[in-house]
């Protein structure tokens, strides 16, 4: 297949820098503690560096050390990065990212998965790794206006089987990508070796009248212990504005973010900082690499709309068998996302096994780790890679 190296036109980068330098800054008074969101004292130096210091071309060159492709999948533009496996019997593996992720969030694991021996692993565990930008994200733009996670799964299946010619493949994903991957394991189980995911949500997660509300509209019980109540409120504050705005007002938000790179960066930065563990998960250059991908692909509006489409076009089952996701499933859990009342890895495993989400999956490999935040393959790449290899070791 012909390669299409990534190249953002000079005029796009010049326009980006012009807009960054012309940013109109609000006063942001009284926000030294970040109570009102991203602080100007954090954002402004990053914007100034994006305009006059950050080197996209150097990052672009690194990206192009991998095979880069652009294909049409039944009318849907798809960009993907790939690396051939180094081992006696590599199997194909498609990796699905989330929001506000990009395909480059997999850059810390692609080499380990493709060439395990290079990292002290067993070459028998090698994969042919396919890393696409989700439709409407990154460089997979523009996309259909009704695109959502279960429609993405249909695109992925056609990409892997019809375009790339794999009769059987493996799949893995996190965040939105975990829903895409779960749908592959539900609808196309016969053509998958198995799946590995970074969260075990129900595929009905966005269905219903309050698909934008994690609580489903239920109030917090008044008699909860203080530490559990505080954890519930912390979770609500971490996700409420993100989910509600993306589901209810994606285009309204999109107009502002697509016009202002500083505004777009603020919206993305809030999630990268609050959802990752600690303060060292991302360098400034790494944050700006992901932001530049969103900007260059004009992908902020279409990526956000995915959430609304998950609700507007509800998931419906392709069969009535149980578990709904029949393929062997591996799951990686991390401490920063421990639910209220859970503090150890043992408690996290038991909590998931006893939840109403566990019966959805044919769980064959469940791991929890004492560190790591929402961006699992970015924050704990070695642990993620080890978990994924273990999931597929007996399924090849």
Secondary structure, DSSP 8 states (H G I E B T S, - for coil): ---------HHHHHHHHHHHHT------TT-TT-TTSS-HHHHHHHHHHHHHT--HHHHHHHHTTSEEEEEEETTEEEEEEEE---STT-EEEEEE--SS--GGGGTTTHHHHH-GGGGTS-GGG-EEEEEE--TTSTTS-S--TT--HHHHHHHHHHIIIIIS--SSEEEEE-THHHHHHHHHHHHSGGGEEEEEES----TTTT-STTTT-TTTT----TTS-HHHHHHHHHHHHHHHHHHHHHHH-HHHHHHHHHH-HHHHHHHHHHHHHHHSSSS-S--HHHHHHHHHHHHHTT-HHHHHHHHHHHHHS----S---SSSEEEEEEEEEEGGG--TT--SHHHHHHHHHTSTTGGGEEEEEEEEESS--S-HHHHSHHHHHHHHHHHHHTT-
